Amino acid sequence: MFVSENLGVNEKNHLIIGKNDTVELAKKFGTPLYVMDEDLIRKNCRLYKNAMDKYYDGKGLVLYANKAFCSLYTCRIANEEGLGLDVVSGGEIYTAVKAGFPMEKVCFHGNNKTADELDLAIKSGVGHVVVDNIYELEMLDKIAAENGVVQKIMFRIKPGIDAHTHSFVQTGQIDSKFGVALENGEAFEIAEKASKLANVRMTGVHCHIGSQIFDIEPFCKAAEVMMEFIKELKDKLGIEIDELNLGGGYGIRYTENDDPIEYDKYIERISVIVKDAAKKYGVKLPFIIMEPGRSIVAPAGITLYTVGGRKEIKDVRTYVSVDGGMGDNPRYIMYESEYTAVIANRANEKPTETVTIAGKCCESGDILLKDAYMPKIEVGDTLAVLATGAYNYSMSSNYNRIARPAVVAVSGGSAKIVIKRETYEDLIRNDM
């Protein structure tokens, strides 16, 4: 029933996250409510960091992929746990700066960075810009010159790997909006051009093949392909690559059907591939960077709702409506993503009916779970949707002018608000 290790049931038959009663959290902070288990976030950060230190002899860096859940709170945790950051917008850069994050440990990604964003990145001291295309390379060189710096860069490479995941989150194949491809020679061409520019310095190459991937083989193949490209750059251009960024994308358990590999096993297996390839191709072993996001925060989060109504359509479907929906979790309407839900105030009750959990937005597609086998859900119940720590708050919206929920962090038996619940006044703050 529980897809994350930090969940359980107390003597009241209430769902607990860490040592915290979720029913009491809902009463105290209101619903909808995002709850993040800080202890599990930190544990996941350490798992990655320790594995990188072990299998790459300390010559590696874990970047937390900020897009999964970006906040001052998560930036500070990443810093305290010795991680770097992967950022994808000016807003994420600004958040990192305001959190006091060491910007030399930040990589700036994106397929269409604006001139203003690149200027902000350089002025903020971002460690690497991961360049996506020729246009961006030329623009960055110009902006770096205006700022009197030589900016370290990597190129985002499409290694041509089938990631075996949803088409919307595949990014490593040639038909992708991200990066430059190996198959048609554009990756080599952009590296050659960069080698002749005065205000950028190519120190590394980057790839990211997709998200929510359970098969280790695509990652291994991507590492092999990237090491072969590093050899080509050395042999044909005399460019020694110092850093290899292998991205992220490791799958997590949303339902009992998901079977993710232990994350340190990914790192161990890929380290063998990289080290063997370095020997085979006669290139130096690069400093390795990886960018997990979902796998760090998703299992640590849940979302609590209050059930507001039942609608039983004979011989068709039973809808159970909650006080949130696509505004706080758009992943079903985007990907038909599957989740697990628990009645938090009757956590061990046996399932007896199939229901569809619907949100309150004015859209027929506003669904959280479709055809879920659940215990009998009553009006007023507290419903917990599990593994919502990634791509829920970060993708949330004010559709239908619904205010975003608060985010509460729990650690041990204590709870604190880390992002305030929006008010109606917040909704009109920028209206003229």
C-alpha positions as CSV (number, residue, x, y, z in Angstrom):
1,M,0.0,0.0,0.0
2,F,2.8,2.5,0.9
3,V,5.2,3.3,-1.9
4,S,7.7,5.2,0.3
5,E,9.7,4.0,3.3
6,N,8.8,7.0,5.5
7,L,5.0,6.2,5.6
8,G,3.2,4.1,8.2
9,V,0.1,3.8,10.4
10,N,-0.2,4.8,14.1
11,E,-2.5,3.5,16.8
12,K,-5.4,5.7,15.7
13,N,-5.2,4.0,12.2
14,H,-4.0,7.3,10.8
15,L,-1.4,7.6,8.1
16,I,1.9,8.9,9.4
17,I,4.8,10.5,7.5
18,G,7.9,10.2,9.6
19,K,6.6,10.5,13.1
20,N,3.8,13.0,12.1
21,D,0.1,12.2,12.0
22,T,-1.2,13.3,8.7
23,V,-4.7,13.9,9.9
24,E,-3.4,16.3,12.6
25,L,-1.3,18.0,10.0
26,A,-4.4,18.5,7.8
27,K,-6.3,19.9,10.8
28,K,-3.5,22.3,11.8
29,F,-2.4,23.6,8.4
30,G,-5.5,23.0,6.2
31,T,-5.9,21.3,2.9
32,P,-4.9,20.9,0.2
33,L,-1.4,20.6,1.8
34,Y,1.9,19.5,0.5
35,V,4.0,17.7,3.1
36,M,7.7,17.0,2.7
37,D,9.7,14.7,4.9
38,E,13.0,16.5,5.3
39,D,14.7,13.5,6.9
40,L,14.1,11.4,3.8
41,I,15.2,14.2,1.5
42,R,18.5,14.4,3.4
43,K,18.8,10.6,3.4
44,N,18.4,10.5,-0.4
45,C,20.9,13.3,-0.9
46,R,23.5,11.4,1.2
47,L,22.8,8.2,-0.7
48,Y,23.8,9.8,-3.9
49,K,26.7,11.8,-2.5
50,N,28.2,8.8,-0.8
51,A,27.9,6.6,-3.9
52,M,29.6,9.2,-6.0
53,D,32.4,9.6,-3.5
54,K,32.8,5.8,-3.3
55,Y,32.6,4.8,-7.0
56,Y,34.4,7.9,-8.4
57,D,37.0,8.2,-5.6
58,G,35.6,11.7,-4.7
59,K,36.0,13.0,-8.2
60,G,32.3,13.7,-8.8
61,L,29.5,16.0,-7.9
62,V,25.7,15.4,-7.5
63,L,23.6,18.3,-8.6
64,Y,20.0,18.4,-7.3
65,A,17.7,19.0,-10.3
66,N,15.9,22.1,-9.0
67,K,13.0,21.8,-11.4
68,A,11.6,18.9,-9.5
69,F,10.8,21.2,-6.5
70,C,12.6,24.6,-6.3
71,S,12.4,26.7,-3.2
72,L,14.7,28.5,-0.8
73,Y,14.2,25.5,1.5
74,T,15.3,22.8,-1.0
75,C,18.3,24.9,-2.1
76,R,19.5,25.2,1.5
77,I,19.1,21.5,2.1
78,A,21.1,20.7,-1.1
79,N,23.9,23.1,0.1
80,E,24.0,21.6,3.6
81,E,24.2,18.1,2.2
82,G,27.1,19.0,-0.1
83,L,25.3,18.9,-3.4
84,G,25.3,21.3,-6.3
85,L,22.3,22.6,-8.3
86,D,20.9,22.1,-11.8
87,V,18.9,25.2,-12.7
88,V,16.8,25.9,-15.8
89,S,15.6,29.5,-15.6
90,G,16.4,32.9,-14.3
91,G,13.9,32.3,-11.5
92,E,15.7,29.3,-10.4
93,I,19.1,31.1,-10.5
94,Y,17.5,34.0,-8.5
95,T,16.2,31.5,-5.9
96,A,19.6,29.9,-5.5
97,V,21.3,33.3,-5.1
98,K,18.7,34.3,-2.4
99,A,19.3,31.0,-0.6
100,G,23.0,31.8,-0.4
101,F,24.0,28.8,-2.6
102,P,27.6,28.6,-3.8
103,M,27.0,29.5,-7.4
104,E,30.2,27.9,-8.6
105,K,28.4,24.5,-8.0
106,V,25.5,25.5,-10.2
107,C,24.9,24.3,-13.8
108,F,22.5,26.4,-15.9
109,H,20.4,24.4,-18.4
110,G,17.6,25.1,-20.9
111,N,16.9,25.0,-24.6
112,N,16.1,28.7,-25.1
113,K,17.9,30.7,-22.5
114,T,17.3,34.4,-22.9
115,A,20.0,37.1,-23.1
116,D,18.8,38.4,-19.7
117,E,19.0,35.0,-18.2
118,L,22.5,34.4,-19.5
119,D,23.6,37.8,-18.2
120,L,22.1,37.0,-14.8
121,A,23.9,33.6,-14.8
122,I,27.3,35.2,-15.5
123,K,26.8,38.0,-13.0
124,S,25.7,35.5,-10.4
125,G,28.9,33.4,-10.9
126,V,27.2,30.3,-12.3
127,G,29.8,27.5,-12.6
128,H,28.7,26.1,-15.9
129,V,26.3,27.0,-18.7
130,V,25.1,23.9,-20.5
131,V,24.9,25.3,-24.0
132,D,22.0,24.0,-26.1
133,N,22.6,25.3,-29.6
134,I,24.8,27.5,-31.9
135,Y,22.6,30.6,-31.5
136,E,23.0,30.4,-27.7
137,L,26.8,29.8,-28.0
138,E,27.3,33.0,-30.0
139,M,25.0,35.0,-27.7
140,L,26.8,33.7,-24.6
141,D,30.2,34.5,-26.0
142,K,29.1,38.0,-26.6
143,I,27.5,38.5,-23.1
144,A,30.6,37.0,-21.5
145,A,32.8,39.4,-23.3
146,E,30.7,42.3,-22.2
147,N,31.1,41.1,-18.6
148,G,34.8,40.6,-19.0
149,V,34.8,36.9,-18.1
150,V,35.5,33.6,-19.8
151,Q,32.5,31.4,-19.0
152,K,32.9,27.6,-18.5
153,I,30.5,25.7,-20.7
154,M,29.3,22.2,-21.5
155,F,27.3,21.1,-24.5
156,R,24.1,19.2,-24.2
157,I,24.5,16.2,-26.5
158,K,21.7,14.0,-27.8
159,P,23.3,10.5,-27.7
160,G,20.5,8.8,-29.7
161,I,19.4,6.5,-26.9
162,D,15.9,5.1,-26.4
163,A,15.1,5.7,-22.8
164,H,12.0,3.4,-22.6
165,T,9.8,5.9,-21.0
166,H,6.8,8.2,-21.9
167,S,7.4,10.1,-25.1
168,F,6.9,13.5,-23.4
169,V,9.9,12.9,-21.1
170,Q,12.3,11.3,-23.6
171,T,15.1,13.7,-24.3
172,G,18.1,11.8,-25.7
173,Q,16.9,10.9,-29.2
174,I,17.6,13.0,-32.3
175,D,14.0,14.3,-32.5
176,S,14.1,16.3,-29.3
177,K,14.0,20.1,-28.7
178,F,17.0,19.7,-26.4
179,G,20.7,19.8,-27.4
180,V,22.8,18.9,-30.4
181,A,22.9,15.4,-32.0
182,L,25.7,13.1,-32.6
183,E,24.2,11.3,-35.6
184,N,24.2,14.3,-38.0
185,G,27.6,15.8,-36.8
186,E,26.2,18.9,-35.3
187,A,27.6,18.1,-31.8
188,F,31.2,17.9,-33.3
189,E,30.6,21.1,-35.3
190,I,29.4,23.2,-32.3
191,A,32.4,21.9,-30.2
192,E,34.8,23.0,-33.0
193,K,33.2,26.4,-33.2
194,A,33.4,26.9,-29.4
195,S,37.1,26.0,-29.5
196,K,37.7,29.2,-31.6
197,L,35.7,31.6,-29.3
198,A,37.5,33.8,-26.9
199,N,35.0,34.2,-24.0
200,V,33.8,30.6,-23.5
201,R,35.8,27.6,-22.4
202,M,34.5,24.1,-23.2
203,T,35.3,22.0,-20.1
204,G,32.7,19.2,-20.4
205,V,29.8,17.5,-22.2
206,H,26.4,16.7,-21.0
207,C,23.6,14.3,-21.8
208,H,20.2,13.6,-20.4
209,I,18.1,10.8,-21.9
210,G,14.8,11.2,-20.2
211,S,12.9,10.8,-16.9
212,Q,11.2,8.1,-14.8
213,I,13.5,5.4,-16.3
214,F,13.7,1.9,-14.6
215,D,16.1,0.2,-17.0
216,I,19.8,0.7,-16.3
217,E,21.0,-0.2,-19.8
218,P,20.1,3.1,-21.5
219,F,22.2,4.9,-18.9
220,C,25.1,2.6,-19.5
221,K,24.8,2.9,-23.3
222,A,24.6,6.7,-23.0
223,A,27.8,6.7,-20.9
224,E,29.6,4.6,-23.5
225,V,28.5,6.9,-26.3
226,M,29.5,10.0,-24.5
227,M,33.0,8.6,-23.7
228,E,33.4,7.7,-27.4
229,F,32.5,11.3,-28.3
230,I,35.1,12.6,-25.8
231,K,37.7,10.4,-27.7
232,E,36.6,12.0,-31.0
233,L,37.1,15.5,-29.6
234,K,40.5,14.6,-28.4
235,D,41.6,12.9,-31.6
236,K,40.2,15.4,-34.1
237,L,40.3,18.7,-32.3
238,G,42.9,18.1,-29.5
239,I,40.2,19.0,-26.9
240,E,40.7,17.3,-23.5
241,I,37.3,17.0,-21.8
242,D,37.5,17.5,-18.0
243,E,33.9,16.8,-17.0
244,L,31.1,14.5,-18.1
245,N,27.6,15.3,-16.9
246,L,25.4,12.2,-17.3
247,G,22.1,13.9,-16.2
248,G,19.4,12.2,-14.2
249,G,16.1,10.5,-14.9
250,Y,16.1,7.6,-12.4
251,G,12.6,6.2,-11.8
252,I,10.7,6.2,-8.5
253,R,7.9,4.1,-7.1
254,Y,4.5,5.8,-7.7
255,T,2.5,2.5,-7.5
256,E,3.1,-1.0,-6.4
257,N,3.8,-1.9,-10.1
258,D,6.9,0.3,-10.2
259,D,10.2,-1.4,-9.5
260,P,13.1,1.1,-9.4
261,I,16.7,0.0,-9.1
262,E,18.5,1.2,-6.0
263,Y,20.1,4.5,-7.0
264,D,23.6,3.7,-5.8
265,K,23.5,0.7,-8.1
266,Y,23.1,3.0,-11.1
267,I,26.1,4.9,-10.0
268,E,28.2,1.8,-9.4
269,R,27.3,0.2,-12.7
270,I,27.9,3.4,-14.8
271,S,31.2,4.0,-13.0
272,V,32.5,0.7,-14.4
273,I,31.4,1.7,-17.9
274,V,33.1,5.1,-17.7
275,K,36.4,3.8,-16.2
276,D,36.6,1.0,-18.8
277,A,35.9,3.4,-21.6
278,A,38.5,5.9,-20.4
279,K,41.2,3.1,-20.6
280,K,39.9,1.7,-23.9
281,Y,39.9,5.1,-25.6
282,G,43.0,6.5,-24.1
283,V,41.4,9.6,-22.5
284,K,41.6,10.8,-19.0
285,L,38.9,9.9,-16.5
286,P,36.5,12.8,-16.5
287,F,35.1,14.4,-13.3
288,I,31.5,12.9,-13.2
289,I,28.4,15.0,-12.6
290,M,24.9,13.6,-12.2
291,E,21.6,15.4,-11.8
292,P,18.9,13.5,-9.8
293,G,15.8,15.4,-8.8
294,R,12.6,13.4,-8.7
295,S,14.3,10.5,-6.9
296,I,15.5,12.8,-4.1
297,V,12.2,14.6,-3.4
298,A,9.3,12.7,-4.9
299,P,9.2,9.8,-2.4
300,A,9.5,12.3,0.5
301,G,6.3,14.2,-0.4
302,I,2.6,13.6,-0.1
303,T,-0.4,15.8,-0.7
304,L,-3.3,15.9,1.7
305,Y,-6.9,16.7,0.5
306,T,-10.3,16.8,2.1
307,V,-13.1,14.8,0.4
308,G,-16.0,17.1,-0.6
309,G,-18.4,14.8,-2.4
310,R,-19.3,11.5,-4.0
311,K,-21.1,11.1,-7.3
312,E,-22.3,7.6,-8.1
313,I,-23.3,7.2,-11.7
314,K,-25.0,3.8,-12.0
315,D,-23.2,1.3,-14.2
316,V,-20.7,4.0,-15.2
317,R,-18.4,5.4,-12.6
318,T,-18.1,6.7,-9.0
319,Y,-16.4,10.1,-8.7
320,V,-15.0,11.2,-5.4
321,S,-14.1,14.9,-5.4
322,V,-11.4,16.6,-3.4
323,D,-10.5,20.2,-2.6
324,G,-7.5,20.3,-5.0
325,G,-6.8,18.9,-8.4
326,M,-4.9,19.8,-11.5
327,G,-3.9,23.2,-10.1
328,D,-1.7,21.4,-7.5
329,N,-1.0,18.2,-9.5
330,P,-1.2,18.6,-13.3
331,R,0.7,15.4,-14.0
332,Y,-2.4,13.3,-14.7
333,I,-3.8,15.7,-17.2
334,M,-0.4,16.0,-18.8
335,Y,0.9,12.4,-18.8
336,E,-1.9,10.3,-17.3
337,S,0.5,9.7,-14.5
338,E,-0.4,7.0,-11.9
339,Y,-0.4,7.5,-8.2
340,T,-1.3,5.7,-5.0
341,A,-3.8,7.2,-2.6
342,V,-4.6,6.4,1.1
343,I,-7.5,7.4,3.3
344,A,-5.4,9.1,5.9
345,N,-7.9,8.9,8.7
346,R,-8.6,5.1,8.0
347,A,-5.2,4.1,6.7
348,N,-5.5,0.3,7.2
349,E,-9.0,-0.2,5.9
350,K,-9.4,-2.7,3.2
351,P,-10.4,-1.6,-0.3
352,T,-14.0,-2.4,-1.4
353,E,-14.8,-0.1,-4.4
354,T,-13.3,1.4,-7.6
355,V,-13.5,5.1,-7.7
356,T,-12.1,8.0,-9.7
357,I,-10.6,10.8,-7.7
358,A,-11.5,14.1,-9.3
359,G,-10.3,17.6,-8.6
360,K,-12.4,20.8,-8.3
361,C,-11.3,22.6,-11.4
362,C,-13.7,23.3,-14.3
363,E,-12.2,20.7,-16.6
364,S,-13.4,17.2,-17.3
365,G,-9.8,16.0,-17.4
366,D,-9.1,17.3,-13.9
367,I,-8.4,13.8,-12.4
368,L,-5.9,12.7,-9.8
369,L,-6.5,9.0,-9.9
370,K,-8.6,7.0,-12.4
371,D,-10.3,3.7,-11.4
372,A,-8.5,3.4,-8.1
373,Y,-9.4,0.4,-5.9
374,M,-10.0,2.1,-2.5
375,P,-11.8,1.6,0.8
376,K,-15.3,3.3,0.9
377,I,-14.5,7.0,0.8
378,E,-16.8,9.3,2.7
379,V,-17.4,13.1,2.6
380,G,-15.0,14.7,5.1
381,D,-12.3,12.0,4.8
382,T,-8.7,13.1,4.6
383,L,-7.1,11.7,1.4
384,A,-3.4,11.4,1.0
385,V,-1.9,11.1,-2.5
386,L,1.6,9.6,-2.2
387,A,5.0,10.4,-3.8
388,T,4.1,13.9,-4.8
389,G,7.3,15.6,-3.8
390,A,8.4,16.3,-7.4
391,Y,6.7,18.1,-10.2
392,N,3.6,18.9,-8.2
393,Y,4.3,22.2,-6.4
394,S,6.8,23.1,-9.1
395,M,4.2,22.6,-11.9
396,S,1.3,24.0,-9.9
397,S,-0.9,26.9,-11.3
398,N,-3.6,29.3,-10.3
399,Y,-6.1,27.9,-12.9
400,N,-9.6,28.9,-12.0
401,R,-8.0,31.5,-9.6
402,I,-7.4,28.8,-7.0
403,A,-4.6,29.7,-4.6
404,R,-1.6,27.3,-4.3
405,P,-1.4,25.2,-1.2
406,A,1.1,25.6,1.6
407,V,4.2,23.4,1.8
408,V,5.0,22.0,5.2
409,A,8.3,20.2,6.1
410,V,8.4,17.6,8.8
411,S,11.4,16.3,10.6
412,G,11.1,13.9,13.5
413,G,7.9,14.9,15.2
414,S,8.0,18.6,14.3
415,A,6.4,20.4,11.4
416,K,7.1,23.9,9.9
417,I,5.7,25.9,7.0
418,V,8.4,26.4,4.3
419,I,6.1,27.9,1.7
420,K,3.0,29.8,2.8
421,R,-0.4,29.1,1.4
422,E,-1.4,31.7,-1.2
423,T,-4.3,34.1,-0.4
424,Y,-6.8,35.7,-2.7
425,E,-4.8,38.9,-2.3
426,D,-1.8,37.0,-3.8
427,L,-4.0,36.1,-6.8
428,I,-4.6,39.8,-7.8
429,R,-1.2,41.2,-6.6
430,N,0.0,41.8,-10.2
431,D,-3.3,42.8,-11.7
432,M,-3.6,46.4,-12.9
